[in-house]
């Protein structure tokens, strides 16, 4: 073994290459990739499930005995056992995962070119040059955080300004200015559409992503709201922009960050919420989890067994005074009985679960109530949800927003039929469907947003 190299692994013959396959859950196809390579230190394998945003997960326990092949991934929670064809180009077997029905799949050995073609789906709405408007690379500082310098794109309509403007605010997780997800670029599509309709758009990379600096991992939603206000302050210096017509468009968590920013910035002229939360956030997370796990194949009985444990975890974190105290309280919730309810091995380290729902961002998120800041907004508001949104369910969310904004004289609230959380036209709303849909943003949603802003702020 080379000095300083990884520990040696057994050599598993005859499997090197890229293998592609898929499984189907509730009518949704989820693509899978195995990348197997042998070198002087043994045979190594990585597992991708791009439709579930799982990339380059190390495979353990890869073994072959005759034509029988087995492996495990995701720390042993997912196990595969199958048979290699006599020709050596197909691997058919069964995946076993906790609390989900076993599924059969066939992996086929493919070339890198074939895998690239499969994993690069059509995205016809992604804007392509030449553009009938100006595109400018811009940057600005956030005076509230010395280490945060934000880079983005400003698109300006052709013609004589000044123009109304929209500032795009991304959803949860560190994202680029286009809010890129599964090769979709929804913020680029929205910016392109709005700019073609006379509305300038500023979209910027989240902290630590692309051209922006700062530590996203330590930031709460309140911290990110200061980034949105820094973007506002920058646009207010631009002579091409109508300073009385700068608004926020927030998607998902961005629809929560917008009102936080507006609570300290009375100059924001309007707010567009794209699946922004209005409901109690721990309850929203439980509803989201219930809908998504049902789509993944969990039974009602299994979901009902898991839900009290997750509710207790969320409450432990929300009730704690510090993230550290929240982590300790959440760990105390994960008794052997709680682990069994979640489908975890009793000897599995509970930190693997608790780390996912603890830390400064989660603690702020679970403590935050969207209603007070929503109720303070007196400028025009457009709130949209898709009827197939499984992450922010419209039937629960929109009535709360409507009640919070009841004293605002200019509020438009619309549930858009057959649209998912990304505002794509969908069949089920599941996350696994996002990638398979070629549409990035529904034209109906785009037209509604541009018409609503234009009616209020674009001069004829």
PyMOL commands that set and color helices and strands:
alter all, ss='L'
color gray80, all
select helices_A, chain A and resi 50-52+112-118+186-196+216-218+221-235+254-262+281-295+300-319+323-333+336-341+351-357+360-367+370-375+394-404+433-436+443-457
alter helices_A, ss='H'
color red, helices_A
select strands_A, chain A and resi 17-25+28-39+42-49+54-58+60-65+68-73+78-84+90-97+103-110+133-141+149-157+163-169+180-181+184-185+200-204+241-251+270-274+380-386+411-416
alter strands_A, ss='S'
color yellow, strands_A
deselect
rebuild
show_as cartoon
